[in-house]
Amino acid sequence: MAGGRFITFEGIDGSGKTTQIRALAARLRERGEAVVETREPGGAPGAEEIRRLLVEGAPGRWSPETEILLFTAARRDHLERVIAPALGRGETVLCDRYVDSTRAYQGVARADLRSTVDALHDRMIRREADLTLILDLDPGEAVARERARGGAEDRFERFGPEFQVRLRAAFLGLAAEFPARCHVVPAGEAPPRVAARIAEIVG
């Protein structure tokens, strides 16, 4: 998978990841880079089917352990069918969530299962991002954004505001753990200012 660049976007729900991926993709394409925009869970046909199981329905639909298995299955399909081929072609892959979300959600915020997440990742995925941008936003503002947006994919938002607080702390913890890879980007400003900061980091 050498050759391309793999950039992931992380953060709590409502932090603006999708908006910023689109802005960065447009900027990179303007300067001639081939860019693939994708997301997790999902990004490939089989993984998208698993996505619907994970992001819709009642909060208690799955245990944290089951979620880890489902996320890992979706990620493996995504890696095989989208991420690895694009990187092999020398393209830039921009991904909305990756393994750091599983580390934060199931490894910390939902349960103390970080070692399980990492063990499965090491065995089945074995690929970290080259660069991870963690969009940091106050959970109260993030919840307001999500409510305004609406939609059926609200299973994790329905765990409540305290869950979002734990998630934010988990993502900031990952930034401290992996300082060479992870960059925290304040996401409370206007989108163009956030995009400018991301452009500085990406280069």
MARMARMI-774757 format. One record per residue: residue number from 1; residue in three letters; chain; x, y, z of N, C-alpha, C in turn. Coordinates in Angstrom, 2 decimals, decimal comma. Last residue first. Layout:
REM residues N
<NUM ALA A <X Y Z> <X Y Z> <X Y Z>>
...
***
This chain:
REM residues 203
<203 GLY A <-0,49 20,29 4,33> <0,58 20,75 3,46> <0,22 20,69 1,99>>
<202 VAL A <-1,94 19,59 6,58> <-1,78 18,61 5,50> <-0,63 18,99 4,58>>
<201 ILE A <-1,87 21,94 8,12> <-1,37 20,68 8,65> <-1,04 19,69 7,55>>
<200 GLU A <-3,03 23,84 6,44> <-1,69 24,06 6,97> <-1,06 22,75 7,46>>
<199 ALA A <-5,57 22,72 6,07> <-4,66 22,85 4,92> <-3,23 23,07 5,38>>
<198 ILE A <-6,62 23,05 8,61> <-6,36 21,69 8,11> <-5,39 21,75 6,94>>
<197 ARG A <-6,91 25,83 8,62> <-6,02 25,19 9,59> <-5,65 23,78 9,12>>
<196 ALA A <-8,81 26,11 6,62> <-7,49 26,73 6,45> <-6,47 26,11 7,40>>
<195 ALA A <-11,01 24,83 7,74> <-10,40 24,28 6,54> <-9,00 24,84 6,32>>
<194 VAL A <-11,60 26,61 9,79> <-11,19 25,25 10,13> <-10,47 24,62 8,94>>
<193 ARG A <-12,37 28,75 8,22> <-11,20 28,89 9,09> <-10,69 27,53 9,53>>
<192 PRO A <-14,67 27,74 6,92> <-13,48 28,13 6,12> <-12,22 28,29 6,98>>
<191 PRO A <-16,45 27,16 9,21> <-15,83 26,11 8,40> <-14,64 26,56 7,56>>
<190 ALA A <-15,76 29,10 12,15> <-16,44 28,97 10,86> <-15,71 27,94 9,99>>
<189 GLU A <-14,94 27,08 15,09> <-14,91 28,28 14,26> <-15,68 28,06 12,97>>
<188 GLY A <-14,81 24,66 16,39> <-15,91 25,55 16,71> <-15,97 26,81 15,89>>
<187 ALA A <-12,74 22,89 16,16> <-13,77 22,84 15,12> <-14,94 23,77 15,39>>
<186 PRO A <-9,27 22,66 16,40> <-10,47 23,26 16,99> <-11,55 23,42 15,91>>
<185 VAL A <-7,68 19,69 15,84> <-8,10 20,90 15,12> <-9,34 21,46 15,80>>
<184 VAL A <-4,91 17,76 16,67> <-6,20 18,27 17,13> <-6,49 19,59 16,44>>
<183 HIS A <-3,40 15,17 14,96> <-3,40 16,62 15,16> <-4,80 17,05 15,57>>
<182 CYS A <-1,48 12,19 15,06> <-2,74 12,88 15,33> <-2,54 14,37 15,57>>
<181 ARG A <1,15 11,26 14,69> <0,12 11,00 13,67> <-1,10 11,89 13,83>>
<180 ALA A <2,68 12,00 16,83> <3,28 12,11 15,51> <2,23 11,97 14,40>>
<179 PRO A <1,11 11,45 19,11> <1,33 12,84 18,69> <1,94 12,98 17,30>>
<178 PHE A <-0,69 9,40 20,37> <-0,07 9,29 19,05> <0,23 10,68 18,48>>
<177 GLU A <-1,63 10,21 22,86> <-0,94 8,93 22,74> <-0,16 8,81 21,43>>
<176 ALA A <-2,95 12,58 22,38> <-1,78 12,60 23,26> <-0,95 11,32 23,12>>
<175 ALA A <-4,99 11,60 20,76> <-4,07 12,61 20,23> <-2,80 12,69 21,06>>
<174 LEU A <-6,29 9,96 22,58> <-5,60 9,35 21,44> <-4,62 10,33 20,81>>
<173 GLY A <-7,39 11,90 24,26> <-6,42 10,96 24,79> <-5,62 10,28 23,68>>
<172 LEU A <-9,20 13,04 22,55> <-8,07 13,86 23,00> <-6,98 12,98 23,61>>
<171 PHE A <-10,96 10,86 22,38> <-10,24 11,33 21,19> <-9,04 12,19 21,57>>
<170 ALA A <-11,86 10,73 25,05> <-11,16 9,59 24,45> <-10,37 10,02 23,22>>
<169 ALA A <-13,17 13,15 25,37> <-11,99 12,87 26,19> <-11,18 11,73 25,59>>
<168 ARG A <-15,28 12,71 23,58> <-14,33 13,80 23,36> <-13,04 13,55 24,14>>
<167 LEU A <-16,57 10,55 24,85> <-15,95 10,40 23,53> <-14,92 11,48 23,28>>
<166 ARG A <-17,54 11,72 27,16> <-16,55 10,65 27,27> <-15,82 10,44 25,94>>
<165 VAL A <-19,37 13,48 25,96> <-18,28 14,01 26,78> <-17,17 12,96 26,93>>
<164 GLN A <-21,13 11,69 24,79> <-20,34 12,57 23,93> <-19,16 13,17 24,69>>
<163 PHE A <-22,25 10,60 27,10> <-21,49 9,74 26,21> <-20,60 10,57 25,29>>
<162 GLU A <-23,69 12,73 28,05> <-22,54 12,26 28,83> <-21,65 11,35 28,00>>
<161 PRO A <-25,80 12,97 26,17> <-24,70 13,95 26,19> <-23,49 13,50 26,98>>
<160 GLY A <-26,74 9,74 24,64> <-26,86 10,88 25,52> <-25,64 11,78 25,58>>
<159 PHE A <-27,16 7,70 22,89> <-26,57 7,33 24,17> <-26,53 8,51 25,14>>
<158 ARG A <-27,97 8,77 20,51> <-29,01 8,50 21,50> <-28,47 7,93 22,81>>
<157 GLU A <-25,75 8,81 18,89> <-26,15 10,08 19,51> <-27,16 9,85 20,63>>
<156 PHE A <-25,84 6,19 17,95> <-24,83 6,54 18,94> <-25,13 7,89 19,61>>
<155 ARG A <-28,11 6,32 16,17> <-28,03 5,35 17,27> <-27,04 5,77 18,35>>
<154 ASP A <-28,81 7,80 14,00> <-28,63 8,51 15,26> <-28,45 7,57 16,45>>
<153 GLU A <-29,61 7,98 11,15> <-28,37 7,40 11,66> <-28,00 8,07 12,99>>
<152 ALA A <-31,79 9,35 10,19> <-32,04 8,08 10,86> <-30,80 7,50 11,54>>
<151 GLY A <-32,06 12,95 10,71> <-31,67 11,74 10,00> <-31,84 10,50 10,86>>
<150 GLY A <-30,70 16,17 11,83> <-31,69 15,10 11,79> <-31,16 13,87 11,09>>
<149 ARG A <-29,47 18,70 12,07> <-29,29 17,92 10,85> <-30,35 16,83 10,72>>
<148 ALA A <-30,09 19,56 14,60> <-30,52 20,38 13,46> <-30,44 19,60 12,16>>
<147 ARG A <-28,83 17,61 16,10> <-30,28 17,72 16,16> <-30,81 18,52 14,98>>
<146 GLU A <-26,16 18,17 15,49> <-26,74 16,90 15,08> <-28,26 16,95 15,09>>
<145 ARG A <-25,81 20,69 16,68> <-25,64 20,52 15,23> <-26,32 19,25 14,75>>
<144 ALA A <-26,21 20,02 19,36> <-27,12 20,96 18,70> <-27,02 20,84 17,18>>
<143 VAL A <-24,00 18,36 19,79> <-25,35 17,79 19,89> <-26,36 18,70 19,20>>
<142 ALA A <-21,93 20,26 19,52> <-22,03 19,14 18,59> <-23,42 18,53 18,60>>
<141 GLU A <-22,37 21,91 21,71> <-22,52 22,45 20,36> <-22,67 21,34 19,34>>
<140 GLY A <-21,81 20,03 23,73> <-23,11 20,68 23,66> <-23,37 21,27 22,28>>
<139 PRO A <-19,10 19,28 23,28> <-20,19 18,33 23,06> <-21,57 18,97 22,97>>
<138 ASP A <-16,96 21,35 21,44> <-17,70 21,20 22,67> <-18,91 20,28 22,43>>
<137 LEU A <-14,65 19,65 19,30> <-15,79 20,55 19,47> <-16,45 20,29 20,81>>
<136 ASP A <-12,06 18,86 17,14> <-12,47 18,97 18,55> <-13,54 20,03 18,70>>
<135 LEU A <-11,09 16,55 14,90> <-11,86 17,79 15,00> <-12,48 17,87 16,39>>
<134 ILE A <-8,12 15,26 14,24> <-9,18 15,11 15,23> <-9,86 16,46 15,40>>
<133 LEU A <-6,63 13,74 11,62> <-7,10 15,07 12,05> <-8,28 14,87 12,98>>
<132 THR A <-3,87 11,77 11,03> <-5,23 11,80 11,57> <-5,53 13,19 12,09>>
<131 LEU A <-1,88 10,20 8,61> <-2,19 11,45 9,31> <-3,63 11,38 9,78>>
<130 ASP A <-1,76 7,59 7,84> <-0,52 8,36 7,82> <-0,68 9,65 8,62>>
<129 ALA A <-3,51 5,11 9,79> <-3,48 6,26 8,90> <-2,09 6,89 8,92>>
<128 GLU A <-2,46 1,67 9,91> <-2,82 2,93 10,55> <-2,86 4,02 9,48>>
<127 ARG A <-3,16 -1,64 9,48> <-2,87 -0,41 8,74> <-3,38 0,77 9,53>>
<126 ARG A <-4,09 -4,13 10,40> <-2,65 -3,86 10,31> <-2,32 -2,64 9,46>>
<125 ILE A <-6,40 -5,94 10,42> <-6,31 -4,72 9,60> <-4,85 -4,34 9,34>>
<124 MET A <-6,25 -8,23 12,04> <-7,10 -8,25 10,85> <-6,90 -7,05 9,92>>
<123 ARG A <-4,42 -7,89 14,18> <-4,53 -9,20 13,51> <-5,22 -9,09 12,15>>
<122 ASP A <-4,65 -5,29 15,03> <-3,33 -5,81 14,71> <-3,40 -7,11 13,92>>
<121 HIS A <-7,42 -5,20 15,56> <-6,84 -4,35 14,52> <-5,48 -4,90 14,08>>
<120 LEU A <-7,63 -6,97 17,68> <-8,29 -7,29 16,42> <-7,71 -6,46 15,28>>
<119 ALA A <-6,09 -5,53 19,57> <-5,71 -6,89 19,18> <-6,34 -7,29 17,86>>
<118 ASP A <-7,49 -3,12 19,83> <-6,14 -3,11 19,27> <-5,71 -4,50 18,82>>
<117 VAL A <-9,92 -4,03 20,98> <-9,91 -3,28 19,71> <-8,54 -3,37 19,06>>
<116 THR A <-8,93 -5,14 23,35> <-9,62 -5,98 22,37> <-9,63 -5,33 21,00>>
<115 SER A <-7,93 -2,91 24,66> <-7,00 -3,98 24,29> <-7,62 -4,92 23,26>>
<114 ARG A <-10,30 -1,40 25,09> <-9,26 -0,91 24,19> <-8,31 -2,03 23,76>>
<113 LEU A <-12,57 -1,68 26,59> <-12,21 -2,76 25,67> <-11,12 -2,35 24,70>>
<112 ASP A <-14,55 -0,69 28,62> <-13,10 -0,73 28,76> <-12,56 -1,89 27,93>>
<111 ALA A <-17,17 1,00 26,76> <-16,66 -0,05 27,65> <-15,14 0,04 27,70>>
<110 ARG A <-17,86 3,40 25,51> <-18,90 2,40 25,79> <-18,44 1,37 26,81>>
<109 ALA A <-15,41 4,86 25,55> <-16,67 5,49 25,93> <-17,76 4,50 26,26>>
<108 VAL A <-13,26 2,88 24,87> <-13,27 3,77 26,05> <-14,68 4,19 26,45>>
<107 GLY A <-13,69 1,15 22,75> <-12,55 0,92 23,62> <-12,55 1,73 24,89>>
<106 GLN A <-15,87 2,11 21,36> <-16,00 0,82 22,05> <-14,85 0,57 23,02>>
<105 TYR A <-14,92 4,86 20,80> <-16,31 4,49 21,10> <-16,37 3,21 21,93>>
<104 ALA A <-12,06 4,85 20,45> <-12,73 5,81 21,32> <-14,11 5,34 21,75>>
<103 ARG A <-11,50 2,69 18,75> <-10,77 2,83 20,00> <-11,50 3,75 20,97>>
<102 THR A <-13,20 3,39 16,68> <-13,48 2,17 17,43> <-12,74 2,20 18,77>>
<101 SER A <-11,89 5,72 15,85> <-13,27 5,80 16,33> <-13,63 4,56 17,13>>
<100 ASP A <-9,46 4,71 15,00> <-9,47 5,55 16,19> <-10,89 5,74 16,73>>
<99 VAL A <-10,03 3,38 12,58> <-9,90 2,59 13,81> <-9,89 3,45 15,07>>
<98 TYR A <-12,06 5,96 11,23> <-11,28 4,75 10,99> <-11,12 4,08 12,36>>
<97 ARG A <-13,71 8,77 9,65> <-13,58 7,76 10,72> <-12,76 6,56 10,24>>
<96 ASP A <-13,60 9,42 6,52> <-14,42 9,90 7,64> <-14,55 8,75 8,64>>
<95 CYS A <-10,63 9,63 4,72> <-11,63 8,75 5,32> <-12,28 9,38 6,54>>
<94 LEU A <-9,05 10,06 1,78> <-9,59 10,84 2,89> <-10,75 10,04 3,47>>
<93 VAL A <-6,24 9,06 0,07> <-7,51 8,58 0,63> <-7,87 9,44 1,83>>
<92 THR A <-4,59 9,75 -2,88> <-4,81 10,20 -1,50> <-6,18 9,75 -1,05>>
<91 GLU A <-2,94 7,19 -4,87> <-3,96 8,21 -4,62> <-3,99 8,60 -3,14>>
<90 GLY A <-1,36 5,12 -5,74> <-0,72 6,39 -5,42> <-1,68 7,51 -5,14>>
<89 ARG A <-2,49 2,71 -6,00> <-2,44 3,52 -7,22> <-1,77 4,86 -6,99>>
<88 GLY A <-2,46 1,89 -3,38> <-1,58 1,22 -4,31> <-1,44 1,96 -5,63>>
<87 LEU A <-4,55 3,42 -2,40> <-3,19 3,74 -1,98> <-2,18 3,09 -2,91>>
<86 ALA A <-6,66 2,04 -3,69> <-6,41 3,45 -3,97> <-5,00 3,85 -3,57>>
<85 PRO A <-6,47 -0,60 -2,59> <-6,28 -0,36 -4,03> <-5,98 1,10 -4,36>>
<84 ALA A <-6,88 0,02 0,25> <-5,62 -0,54 -0,25> <-5,44 -0,34 -1,76>>
<83 ILE A <-9,59 1,14 0,23> <-8,42 1,85 0,75> <-7,13 1,33 0,14>>
<82 VAL A <-11,38 -0,77 -1,16> <-11,28 0,66 -1,46> <-9,93 1,25 -1,04>>
<81 ARG A <-11,26 -3,50 -0,51> <-11,94 -3,09 -1,74> <-11,71 -1,64 -2,12>>
<80 GLU A <-9,85 -3,86 1,90> <-9,57 -4,69 0,74> <-10,08 -4,08 -0,56>>
<79 LEU A <-11,01 -1,92 3,61> <-9,58 -1,91 3,32> <-9,28 -2,67 2,04>>
<78 HIS A <-13,69 -2,77 3,67> <-13,35 -1,44 3,18> <-11,88 -1,36 2,78>>
<77 ASP A <-13,40 -5,26 4,91> <-13,97 -5,18 3,57> <-13,60 -3,85 2,92>>
<76 ARG A <-12,36 -4,38 7,39> <-11,59 -5,28 6,54> <-12,09 -5,23 5,10>>
<75 ARG A <-14,48 -2,82 8,36> <-13,19 -2,19 8,05> <-12,35 -3,08 7,14>>
<74 ALA A <-16,48 -4,72 8,83> <-16,71 -3,66 7,84> <-15,39 -3,04 7,41>>
<73 ALA A <-15,15 -6,18 10,85> <-15,56 -6,82 9,60> <-15,77 -5,79 8,49>>
<72 THR A <-14,92 -4,20 12,81> <-13,72 -4,79 12,23> <-14,03 -5,49 10,92>>
<71 PHE A <-17,61 -3,67 13,40> <-16,77 -2,61 12,86> <-15,52 -3,19 12,19>>
<70 LEU A <-18,34 -6,20 14,44> <-18,99 -5,67 13,25> <-18,15 -4,57 12,60>>
<69 LEU A <-16,67 -6,39 16,69> <-16,59 -7,39 15,64> <-17,21 -6,88 14,34>>
<68 ILE A <-17,55 -4,16 18,16> <-16,15 -4,26 17,74> <-16,01 -5,25 16,59>>
<67 GLU A <-20,25 -4,87 18,65> <-19,92 -3,73 17,81> <-18,48 -3,80 17,30>>
<66 THR A <-19,91 -6,96 20,46> <-20,46 -7,24 19,13> <-20,15 -6,10 18,17>>
<65 GLU A <-18,93 -5,47 22,63> <-18,13 -6,54 22,04> <-18,59 -6,88 20,62>>
<64 PRO A <-21,06 -3,75 23,28> <-19,79 -3,20 22,77> <-18,93 -4,26 22,10>>
<63 SER A <-24,11 -5,20 21,92> <-23,15 -5,01 23,00> <-21,90 -4,36 22,43>>
<62 TRP A <-26,79 -3,62 20,17> <-25,60 -4,46 20,19> <-24,80 -4,20 21,45>>
<61 ARG A <-29,03 -2,07 20,95> <-29,18 -3,13 19,94> <-28,02 -4,12 19,96>>
<60 GLY A <-29,23 0,09 22,62> <-28,83 -1,19 23,17> <-28,92 -2,36 22,22>>
<59 PRO A <-30,19 2,17 20,93> <-28,82 2,19 21,44> <-28,35 0,83 21,94>>
<58 ALA A <-32,08 0,98 18,07> <-31,99 1,34 19,49> <-30,54 1,31 19,96>>
<57 GLY A <-31,27 2,17 14,70> <-31,90 1,33 15,70> <-31,65 1,80 17,12>>
<56 GLU A <-28,12 2,56 12,95> <-29,56 2,74 13,08> <-30,10 1,83 14,18>>
<55 VAL A <-25,48 1,88 12,82> <-25,80 3,29 13,11> <-27,30 3,56 13,21>>
<54 LEU A <-25,21 -0,92 12,35> <-24,52 -0,27 13,46> <-25,08 1,10 13,82>>
<53 LEU A <-26,59 -1,72 10,11> <-26,80 -2,45 11,36> <-26,27 -1,69 12,56>>
<52 ARG A <-25,50 -0,03 8,22> <-26,91 0,15 8,60> <-27,23 -0,59 9,89>>
<51 ARG A <-22,90 -1,10 8,00> <-23,12 0,24 8,56> <-24,56 0,41 9,04>>
<50 ILE A <-23,21 -3,45 6,60> <-22,92 -3,54 8,04> <-23,18 -2,20 8,70>>
<49 GLU A <-23,58 -2,30 4,10> <-24,66 -3,12 4,68> <-24,45 -3,26 6,19>>
<48 GLU A <-21,11 -1,12 3,73> <-22,29 -0,25 3,86> <-23,47 -1,02 4,43>>
<47 ALA A <-19,49 -3,34 3,38> <-19,33 -2,54 4,60> <-20,52 -1,61 4,82>>
<46 GLY A <-20,30 -4,14 0,83> <-20,55 -4,99 1,99> <-20,47 -4,23 3,29>>
<45 PRO A <-19,49 -1,77 -0,73> <-20,86 -2,29 -0,67> <-21,15 -3,16 0,54>>
<44 ALA A <-17,56 0,61 1,19> <-17,61 -0,46 0,20> <-18,98 -1,11 0,33>>
<43 GLY A <-18,15 2,55 3,06> <-17,15 2,84 2,07> <-17,03 1,81 0,97>>
<42 GLY A <-18,53 1,61 6,51> <-19,02 1,71 5,14> <-17,87 1,88 4,17>>
<41 PRO A <-18,35 3,51 9,52> <-18,40 2,23 8,83> <-18,99 2,41 7,45>>
<40 GLU A <-16,33 5,45 7,25> <-16,54 4,25 8,05> <-17,59 4,53 9,12>>
<39 ARG A <-15,75 6,62 3,86> <-16,22 6,75 5,24> <-16,27 5,40 5,92>>
<38 THR A <-14,03 8,66 1,36> <-14,75 7,48 1,82> <-15,11 7,64 3,29>>
<37 GLU A <-12,63 9,94 -1,54> <-13,35 10,28 -0,31> <-14,16 9,06 0,11>>
<36 VAL A <-9,60 10,00 -3,15> <-10,75 9,15 -2,87> <-11,34 9,59 -1,54>>
<35 VAL A <-7,87 11,92 -5,56> <-8,38 11,80 -4,19> <-9,58 10,87 -4,16>>
<34 ALA A <-5,00 12,94 -7,15> <-6,14 12,02 -7,26> <-6,59 11,70 -5,84>>
<33 GLU A <-3,98 16,35 -7,37> <-3,93 15,06 -6,71> <-5,19 14,24 -7,01>>
<32 GLY A <-4,02 18,96 -8,46> <-3,71 17,82 -9,32> <-3,64 16,46 -8,66>>
<31 ARG A <-4,92 21,04 -7,04> <-3,48 21,01 -7,31> <-3,05 19,70 -7,98>>
<30 GLU A <-7,58 20,45 -6,83> <-7,19 21,65 -7,57> <-5,71 21,66 -7,89>>
<29 ARG A <-7,53 18,28 -5,12> <-7,80 18,05 -6,54> <-7,40 19,25 -7,39>>
<28 LEU A <-7,09 19,57 -2,69> <-6,08 18,66 -3,22> <-6,28 18,39 -4,70>>
<27 ARG A <-9,50 21,04 -2,44> <-8,20 21,72 -2,48> <-7,13 20,84 -3,09>>
<26 ALA A <-11,42 19,02 -2,34> <-11,45 20,01 -3,41> <-10,11 20,70 -3,55>>
<25 ALA A <-10,63 17,72 0,01> <-10,61 17,01 -1,26> <-10,59 17,98 -2,43>>
<24 LEU A <-11,12 19,72 1,91> <-9,75 19,29 1,66> <-9,65 18,55 0,33>>
<23 ALA A <-13,94 19,88 1,73> <-13,11 21,05 1,48> <-11,68 20,66 1,16>>
<22 ARG A <-14,71 17,28 2,42> <-15,05 17,82 1,11> <-14,17 19,01 0,76>>
<21 ILE A <-13,77 17,17 5,04> <-13,25 16,24 4,04> <-13,52 16,77 2,64>>
<20 GLN A <-15,36 19,12 6,25> <-13,94 19,36 6,09> <-13,28 18,39 5,12>>
<19 THR A <-17,91 17,94 6,17> <-17,68 19,25 5,55> <-16,19 19,47 5,27>>
<18 THR A <-17,43 15,65 7,73> <-17,83 15,52 6,33> <-17,56 16,82 5,58>>
<17 LYS A <-16,76 16,73 10,32> <-15,82 15,92 9,54> <-16,17 15,89 8,05>>
<16 GLY A <-18,11 18,19 12,27> <-17,87 18,78 10,95> <-16,93 18,00 10,06>>
<15 SER A <-19,00 17,21 14,67> <-17,80 18,06 14,69> <-17,43 18,62 13,33>>
<14 GLY A <-21,06 15,43 14,88> <-21,40 16,83 14,74> <-20,21 17,76 14,70>>
<13 ASP A <-19,60 13,13 17,09> <-20,65 13,38 16,11> <-20,99 14,87 16,08>>
<12 ILE A <-16,07 13,74 17,67> <-17,41 13,38 18,09> <-18,41 13,70 16,99>>
<11 GLY A <-13,44 12,53 15,47> <-14,07 13,51 16,35> <-15,47 13,06 16,71>>
<10 GLU A <-11,35 12,36 12,48> <-12,00 11,80 13,66> <-12,62 12,93 14,50>>
<9 PHE A <-10,16 11,45 9,37> <-10,81 12,52 10,13> <-11,59 11,88 11,27>>
<8 THR A <-7,10 10,37 7,83> <-8,38 10,11 8,47> <-8,85 11,32 9,26>>
<7 ILE A <-5,30 9,72 4,96> <-5,62 10,76 5,95> <-7,01 10,47 6,52>>
<6 PHE A <-2,77 8,30 3,28> <-4,01 7,92 3,96> <-4,25 8,89 5,11>>
<5 ARG A <-1,34 8,45 0,12> <-1,38 9,04 1,45> <-2,76 8,79 2,06>>
<4 GLY A <0,48 6,00 -1,87> <-0,55 6,99 -1,60> <-0,47 7,51 -0,19>>
<3 GLY A <2,92 4,42 -1,43> <2,71 5,31 -2,56> <1,68 6,38 -2,30>>
<2 ALA A <2,15 1,12 -0,29> <3,02 2,28 -0,34> <2,66 3,13 -1,54>>
<1 MET A <0,82 -1,20 0,00> <0,00 0,00 0,00> <0,85 1,26 0,00>>
***
